[in-house]
Amino acid sequence: MSYIEFKNLEPYSHPLYPFIKGFRYNEGHFYIEPWFYTQLKRLEERFPNAIADVISVMLCKVDEHKRVIFTGNFEDPLLDENDYIYVELADIMIELGLEVEDKSRGCDYGD
């Protein structure tokens, strides 16, 4: 994964998890877990004009909290760090009013 959306930021490495990308931003830093980034790329396919707003909200969270982990699942994150807040993409989508309609029919196969 290239993380081109953050190419203008200084990389920040986690000492135990080098596969999780981190970046410095102003006075804080943040990590992006791989599942979060996969979700972000899928959202970009669906809402290409909203990605700049999503990134803006992400950076605002870092400005506000200084230490942020963007995770695919806050109940079972890859990183378990004290003094960090956990943010899921769904949190940002709600904040921006982005909705993805669930068109699944469940497991009844239409019966």
TAWO-V623437 format. One record per residue. N is the residue number from 1. PHI is phi in radians with two decimals (none if undefined). Layout:
# TAWO-V623437
n:phi
N:PHI
N:PHI
This chain:
# TAWO-V623437
n:phi
1:none
2:-1.64
3:0.96
4:-1.10
5:-1.10
6:-2.05
7:-1.11
8:-1.49
9:-1.79
10:-1.32
11:-1.11
12:-2.42
13:-1.74
14:-1.49
15:-1.11
16:-1.78
17:-2.29
18:-1.15
19:-1.38
20:-1.68
21:-1.31
22:-2.26
23:-2.52
24:-1.59
25:-2.56
26:0.87
27:-1.63
28:-2.17
29:-2.65
30:-2.59
31:-2.02
32:-2.09
33:-1.20
34:-0.97
35:-1.16
36:-1.06
37:-1.14
38:-1.06
39:-1.10
40:-1.06
41:-1.17
42:-1.17
43:-1.12
44:-1.09
45:-1.11
46:-1.47
47:-2.26
48:-1.04
49:-1.41
50:-1.70
51:-1.12
52:-1.05
53:-1.19
54:-1.08
55:-1.08
56:-1.05
57:-1.11
58:-1.00
59:-1.19
60:-1.11
61:-1.09
62:-1.18
63:-1.03
64:-1.30
65:-1.87
66:1.25
67:-2.30
68:-2.33
69:-2.05
70:-1.56
71:-2.09
72:-1.36
73:-2.72
74:-1.19
75:-1.40
76:-2.52
77:-1.31
78:-1.21
79:-1.67
80:-2.10
81:-2.10
82:-1.35
83:1.17
84:-2.08
85:-1.76
86:-1.92
87:-2.26
88:-1.68
89:-1.07
90:-1.04
91:-1.07
92:-1.21
93:-1.08
94:-1.08
95:-1.05
96:-1.61
97:1.31
98:-1.56
99:-2.23
100:-2.02
101:-1.26
102:-1.51
103:-1.72
104:-1.24
105:-1.79
106:1.42
107:-1.82
108:-1.50
109:0.93
110:1.45
111:-1.31
